[in-house]
Amino acid sequence: MSVLSSLRSRPWMMLLVSIGLVASHAILLYRVREAGMSHAGISGVVVLGVVVLVVAKHLGLFAALLRSLHGVFRRRLRNGKPEA
Protein backbone atom coordinates (compact mmCIF):
# COMPACT_ATOMS: atom_id res chain seq x y z
CA MET A 1 0.00 0.00 0.00
CA SER A 2 1.46 3.35 -0.98
CA VAL A 3 1.74 6.25 1.44
CA LEU A 4 -0.88 8.25 -0.43
CA SER A 5 -3.41 5.42 -0.52
CA SER A 6 -2.70 4.78 3.16
CA LEU A 7 -3.44 8.44 3.88
CA ARG A 8 -6.65 8.28 1.84
CA SER A 9 -7.81 5.17 3.66
CA ARG A 10 -7.75 7.05 6.95
CA PRO A 11 -10.09 10.05 6.64
CA TRP A 12 -9.25 11.35 10.11
CA MET A 13 -5.57 11.56 9.18
CA MET A 14 -6.40 13.45 5.98
CA LEU A 15 -8.52 15.81 8.09
CA LEU A 16 -5.60 16.41 10.48
CA VAL A 17 -3.22 17.09 7.60
CA SER A 18 -5.71 19.52 6.05
CA ILE A 19 -6.22 21.36 9.33
CA GLY A 20 -2.46 21.56 9.81
CA LEU A 21 -1.94 23.01 6.34
CA VAL A 22 -4.66 25.62 6.79
CA ALA A 23 -3.38 26.59 10.25
CA SER A 24 0.22 26.88 9.10
CA HIS A 25 -0.77 29.09 6.17
CA ALA A 26 -2.90 31.27 8.43
CA ILE A 27 -0.01 31.69 10.87
CA LEU A 28 2.36 32.52 8.02
CA LEU A 29 -0.05 35.13 6.63
CA TYR A 30 -0.49 36.65 10.08
CA ARG A 31 3.30 36.88 10.61
CA VAL A 32 3.81 38.50 7.20
CA ARG A 33 1.09 41.08 7.86
CA GLU A 34 2.50 41.84 11.30
CA ALA A 35 5.93 42.41 9.77
CA GLY A 36 4.42 45.27 7.77
CA MET A 37 5.14 43.87 4.32
CA SER A 38 3.45 45.70 1.44
CA HIS A 39 0.97 44.06 -0.90
CA ALA A 40 3.53 44.20 -3.70
CA GLY A 41 6.05 42.39 -1.49
CA ILE A 42 3.54 39.68 -0.59
CA SER A 43 2.58 39.26 -4.26
CA GLY A 44 6.25 38.95 -5.18
CA VAL A 45 6.78 36.24 -2.58
CA VAL A 46 3.73 34.32 -3.84
CA VAL A 47 4.93 34.54 -7.46
CA LEU A 48 8.41 33.43 -6.42
CA GLY A 49 6.92 30.46 -4.57
CA VAL A 50 4.91 29.42 -7.62
CA VAL A 51 8.00 29.72 -9.85
CA VAL A 52 10.02 27.56 -7.43
CA LEU A 53 7.26 24.92 -7.39
CA VAL A 54 7.05 24.86 -11.20
CA VAL A 55 10.84 24.52 -11.55
CA ALA A 56 10.96 21.77 -8.90
CA LYS A 57 8.14 19.93 -10.63
CA HIS A 58 9.83 20.32 -14.02
CA LEU A 59 13.15 18.99 -12.73
CA GLY A 60 11.48 16.04 -11.04
CA LEU A 61 12.56 17.01 -7.53
CA PHE A 62 9.13 16.22 -6.09
CA ALA A 63 9.28 12.70 -7.50
CA ALA A 64 12.63 12.11 -5.82
CA LEU A 65 11.32 13.50 -2.53
CA LEU A 66 8.17 11.35 -2.64
CA ARG A 67 10.22 8.29 -3.59
CA SER A 68 12.51 8.76 -0.59
CA LEU A 69 9.58 9.41 1.76
CA HIS A 70 7.84 6.32 0.43
CA GLY A 71 10.91 4.22 1.28
CA VAL A 72 11.03 5.60 4.82
CA PHE A 73 7.34 4.96 5.45
CA ARG A 74 7.49 1.51 3.86
CA ARG A 75 10.38 0.48 6.13
CA ARG A 76 8.59 1.93 9.15
CA LEU A 77 5.37 0.06 8.37
CA ARG A 78 7.23 -3.18 7.65
CA ASN A 79 9.23 -3.08 10.88
CA GLY A 80 6.36 -1.82 13.01
CA LYS A 81 8.60 0.66 14.78
CA PRO A 82 10.18 4.02 13.94
CA GLU A 83 13.71 4.22 12.59
CA ALA A 84 16.47 5.45 14.84
C-alpha positions in Angstrom: 0.0 0.0 0.0 1.5 3.3 -1.0 1.7 6.2 1.4 -0.9 8.3 -0.4 -3.4 5.4 -0.5 -2.7 4.8 3.2 -3.4 8.4 3.9 -6.7 8.3 1.8 -7.8 5.2 3.7 -7.8 7.1 7.0 -10.1 10.1 6.6 -9.3 11.3 10.1 -5.6 11.6 9.2 -6.4 13.5 6.0 -8.5 15.8 8.1 -5.6 16.4 10.5 -3.2 17.1 7.6 -5.7 19.5 6.0 -6.2 21.4 9.3 -2.5 21.6 9.8 -1.9 23.0 6.3 -4.7 25.6 6.8 -3.4 26.6 10.2 0.2 26.9 9.1 -0.8 29.1 6.2 -2.9 31.3 8.4 0.0 31.7 10.9 2.4 32.5 8.0 -0.1 35.1 6.6 -0.5 36.7 10.1 3.3 36.9 10.6 3.8 38.5 7.2 1.1 41.1 7.9 2.5 41.8 11.3 5.9 42.4 9.8 4.4 45.3 7.8 5.1 43.9 4.3 3.5 45.7 1.4 1.0 44.1 -0.9 3.5 44.2 -3.7 6.0 42.4 -1.5 3.5 39.7 -0.6 2.6 39.3 -4.3 6.2 38.9 -5.2 6.8 36.2 -2.6 3.7 34.3 -3.8 4.9 34.5 -7.5 8.4 33.4 -6.4 6.9 30.5 -4.6 4.9 29.4 -7.6 8.0 29.7 -9.8 10.0 27.6 -7.4 7.3 24.9 -7.4 7.1 24.9 -11.2 10.8 24.5 -11.5 11.0 21.8 -8.9 8.1 19.9 -10.6 9.8 20.3 -14.0 13.1 19.0 -12.7 11.5 16.0 -11.0 12.6 17.0 -7.5 9.1 16.2 -6.1 9.3 12.7 -7.5 12.6 12.1 -5.8 11.3 13.5 -2.5 8.2 11.4 -2.6 10.2 8.3 -3.6 12.5 8.8 -0.6 9.6 9.4 1.8 7.8 6.3 0.4 10.9 4.2 1.3 11.0 5.6 4.8 7.3 5.0 5.5 7.5 1.5 3.9 10.4 0.5 6.1 8.6 1.9 9.2 5.4 0.1 8.4 7.2 -3.2 7.7 9.2 -3.1 10.9 6.4 -1.8 13.0 8.6 0.7 14.8 10.2 4.0 13.9 13.7 4.2 12.6 16.5 5.4 14.8 
